[in-house]
Amino acid sequence: MMEQDLVAGGYDAVYAAVPNSPTLRRIWHELAEGADFPEEFSHISFTTLPELKRIASELHVNPGDTLVDLGCGMAGPGLWMARATQAHLIGVDVSQVATGHAAARAAQLGLGEQARFVVGSYADTGIEAGMADGAMSEDALQYGPSKEATMAEVARILRPGGRFVFTAYELDPERAVGLPILGADIVDDYRPALEKAGFGVTIYEQVSGWPEPMTATYSAVVEAKDALTQEMGERATNALLLEMALTLENKPYRRRVLAAATKE
Ligand SMILES: C[S@@+](CC[C@H](N)C(=O)[O-])C[C@H]1O[C@@H](n2cnc3c(N)ncnc32)[C@H](O)[C@@H]1O
């Protein structure tokens, strides 16, 4: 629980400040999202538009279905998916500030009736068993203190035949050891946890182009420290830069992978 409080506190500070920073937005759009990414669905992951389209085609959700987004943050990718598939979205995140922003954004986009957000963890979403037709997650699962507990919870909330499609970072066992949060449960392959939870894995592959977007984006953010501190304040900038500097220096991630699995 301590690790989770640390994650929630850090992300609360970041999400409270992110909307105040045009510099961060510019860097993220240019180097992480790509020029074709619709700005109204902006995020703080490395999700691109082609990737969202691929995830949509692998999720197999239909209009009126229920789709869960784990570690939804401000829910850019989740809301894009809700609009594209006409599914009902339930976004889950430990950060209360993130879910607050996500709900406000859903309303602004005219998706307020189609989306709701809950403060919860991967291992304890509070969602009723078997009620989800699909689940997604963008660059968030690596923070989970137990990947097995995460996959067991996703299996619990999905109906049989439901799909779980996600991107996440595999951790490098030698480099992630001893690190805060990432070192809590070092998993270099998500497939054993998926299979143990009762999923059949249909896609598991490294995302092409990795790791250039992350290296370029994080380096640009670290270099923009002064502008970011002015726009976001010291606490949020430090929380953001700490993770990015640590990632650039320690290289705790082995690969960024895209996975798709079916609950059997
Ligand atoms: C890199 S952000 C990605 C957010 C979002 N998916 C996006 O594309 O912008 C990772 C998110 O995971 C959330 N998170 C981390 N650990 C979590 C946990 N154990 N349970 C739920 N959410 C968690 C963080 O609060 C954060 O919003």
The ligand as an ORCA input file, in Angstrom:
! r2SCAN-3c Opt
* xyz 0 1
  C       2.192      6.813    -17.571
  S       0.609      7.111    -16.865
  C      -0.438      6.677    -18.229
  C      -1.814      7.230    -18.093
  C      -2.742      7.002    -19.294
  N      -2.907      5.595    -19.574
  C      -2.263      7.757    -20.527
  O      -2.176      7.139    -21.596
  O      -2.029      8.971    -20.408
  C       0.397      5.738    -15.733
  C      -0.884      5.807    -14.903
  O      -0.993      4.627    -14.090
  C      -1.569      4.994    -12.847
  N      -1.236      3.932    -11.868
  C      -0.003      3.571    -11.429
  N      -0.084      2.544    -10.569
  C      -1.402      2.225    -10.472
  C      -2.132      1.206     -9.767
  N      -1.513      0.329     -8.974
  N      -3.477      1.151     -9.910
  C      -4.128      2.055    -10.737
  N      -3.486      3.038    -11.428
  C      -2.144      3.110    -11.307
  C      -0.948      6.347    -12.552
  O      -1.669      7.067    -11.577
  C      -0.956      6.982    -13.942
  O      -2.129      7.712    -14.171
*
